[in-house]
Amino acid sequence: MEKEIVLQSTITCPNCGQQKEETMPTDACQYFYECKSCNQVLKPKDGDCCVYCSYGTVSCPPIQEGGKNNCC
């Protein structure tokens, strides 16, 4: 049985605390994300492949599929 991939993740800005639900891309990792509230440009934390793995409520699709930390 194949694992269902969740495409919605809520990103929390570490600068201002703003939360926004976003749809994650399935064909690439998202390395940059601009907060809609404070305009801070987020980048992944060391060891994470994308902003969803660092600041989202759900890891990116490649990680959900069992990829390694360096998935993209």
PAKEVO-759299 format. One record per residue (C-alpha): chain; x, y, z; residue in one letter. Coordinates in Angstrom, 3 decimals. Example, Ala and Ser with C-alpha at 12.3 -4.5 7.8 and 13.67 -1.06 7.14 Angstrom:
! PAKEVO-759299
ATOM chain       c1       c2       c3 res
ATOM     A   12.300   -4.500    7.800   A
ATOM     A   13.670   -1.060    7.140   S
END
This chain:
! PAKEVO-759299
ATOM chain       c1       c2       c3 res
ATOM     A    0.000    0.000    0.000   M
ATOM     A    1.423    3.383   -1.035   E
ATOM     A    1.658    6.135    1.561   K
ATOM     A   -0.605    9.134    0.916   E
ATOM     A    1.405   12.321    0.416   I
ATOM     A    0.132   15.460    2.175   V
ATOM     A    0.557   18.573    0.026   L
ATOM     A   -0.678   21.214    2.499   Q
ATOM     A    1.712   22.581    5.122   S
ATOM     A    1.438   25.588    7.415   T
ATOM     A    4.623   27.654    7.452   I
ATOM     A    5.384   29.661   10.596   T
ATOM     A    7.714   32.623   10.161   C
ATOM     A   10.439   32.534   12.836   P
ATOM     A   10.777   36.331   12.592   N
ATOM     A    7.178   37.478   13.232   C
ATOM     A    5.215   34.284   14.000   G
ATOM     A    2.846   34.674   11.031   Q
ATOM     A    1.345   31.356    9.914   Q
ATOM     A    0.162   30.614    6.374   K
ATOM     A   -1.060   27.376    4.847   E
ATOM     A    0.619   26.687    1.517   E
ATOM     A    0.512   23.947   -1.106   T
ATOM     A    3.908   22.324   -1.501   M
ATOM     A    5.343   21.641   -4.953   P
ATOM     A    5.627   17.950   -5.837   T
ATOM     A    8.382   18.254   -8.426   D
ATOM     A   10.972   20.297   -6.488   A
ATOM     A   11.892   21.505   -3.030   C
ATOM     A   11.211   25.127   -2.186   Q
ATOM     A   14.425   26.718   -0.973   Y
ATOM     A   13.131   30.278   -0.438   F
ATOM     A    9.851   31.549    1.024   Y
ATOM     A    8.907   35.176    1.608   E
ATOM     A    6.706   35.821    4.652   C
ATOM     A    3.565   37.661    3.578   K
ATOM     A    3.491   39.610    6.856   S
ATOM     A    7.047   40.876    7.480   C
ATOM     A    8.621   40.149    4.057   N
ATOM     A   11.428   38.123    5.681   Q
ATOM     A   12.893   35.663    3.162   V
ATOM     A   13.177   32.251    4.808   L
ATOM     A   15.804   29.687    3.852   K
ATOM     A   16.069   26.104    5.156   P
ATOM     A   17.869   25.497    8.441   K
ATOM     A   21.184   23.642    8.238   D
ATOM     A   20.503   19.989    7.467   G
ATOM     A   17.030   20.582    5.995   D
ATOM     A   16.333   20.439    2.264   C
ATOM     A   13.600   23.089    2.059   C
ATOM     A   11.569   25.683    3.960   V
ATOM     A    8.731   23.211    4.574   Y
ATOM     A   11.074   20.818    6.393   C
ATOM     A   12.368   23.729    8.513   S
ATOM     A    9.262   25.834    9.180   Y
ATOM     A    6.242   23.821    8.032   G
ATOM     A    3.847   21.545    9.875   T
ATOM     A    4.421   18.829    7.248   V
ATOM     A    7.695   17.809    5.597   S
ATOM     A    8.047   18.139    1.820   C
ATOM     A    6.752   15.355   -0.487   P
ATOM     A   10.201   13.816   -1.205   P
ATOM     A   10.845   13.429    2.548   I
ATOM     A    7.323   12.027    3.073   Q
ATOM     A    8.110    9.456    0.389   E
ATOM     A   11.109    8.317    2.419   G
ATOM     A   13.832   10.474    0.909   G
ATOM     A   16.958   11.404    2.804   K
ATOM     A   17.484   14.806    4.451   N
ATOM     A   19.248   15.957    1.300   N
ATOM     A   16.285   15.092   -0.925   C
ATOM     A   16.495   17.712   -3.650   C
END
